[in-house]
């Protein structure tokens, strides 16, 4: 059975091999006989060659274009990103820098003209319990801050340090109800005590006699009597003054010089220069 | 009938690919006819392998060779040998398959070189060596890739069952 199988294989293959050989010999000696067949083949071949060349060209172009397009897209994204950054900087950062620069310039001027040793500080936070009562600043024991130190900014008196930590301090604002500051009306030299009302727009000035002749917008400064604050620091301006003949003292409201809604940079009054 | 159509389709595909690749690289990079014969005989047995080899070889002779019949001779032989190797060895590994393809490629180049020398007195060594690089490596690579794809497809169809 195996022999038959082997024989059939051998016969089958040998037949084809012989046919191939005969074809080879015949085509070698009579190439003209195969010319038509070859011509058709070559014609088909030329079409395929043309297709091949064109497809290669198309593929190369496509790849080149794709690479180029990718490059351009990447470049455009980079440029867009850069442009956005520049726009953002110009809109936000540069303006902020300019404003900060102006503010710092003012602070510097203030520091130069003030006859006290000043420690600069920044507001860390407003107290969440009483928004216009207490603030936290970024200076503490480490920086030489002690309890009772006065806190000012270029506009005027802000408050005083009530608690000191290692790296920060708590400042009670003059608009706090618990705050009492010894003040003097600059023009008339009348002395009184300024008390907070928790209204950032107005404080109360007590103990000014009814006979005192005050005017609206008169400047109120620290008196220097309490030793907490040195004299002459602007506290505010008289907003209203009511005289009642039955009372000894006037009912006066003072508008604080400081805008407590915009506190940023502050100074701690250390000692006289 | 279906088998014949599939074979004709593969032959046509091999022809187109052969033309495209030869046109692109200006030399034979991959022998697609040989690949067709190898896989056909590997999967369909010796008889169909010899037939496939004969017709593939004939097509290659008509389109790419000066002499009709020598590629048909070589490919018929390869068709027989590939199916015989598969039956005798029962090997299914990729390395073995690529090795077999390499050996059959060498045999093909050897046979062609002998016939060309015999008919046209073209130097045997030159014909033999020039047909090896890079065609041998590329053909083995393509065969290996097809073998892997086929293996994966078979495995997935078995796992589906």
Interface residues (C-beta under 8 A of the other chain):
Chain A: X9 X12 X13 X16 X17 X19 X20 X21 X22 X23 X24 X25 X26 X27 X28 X34 X37 X38 X41 X42 X44 X45 X48 X49 X51 X52 X53 X55 X56
Chain B: X15 X16 X19 X20 X21 X22 X23 X24 X46 X47 X50 X51 X54 X57 X58 X62 X63 X67 X68 X69 X70 X72 X73 X76 X77 X80 X115 X119
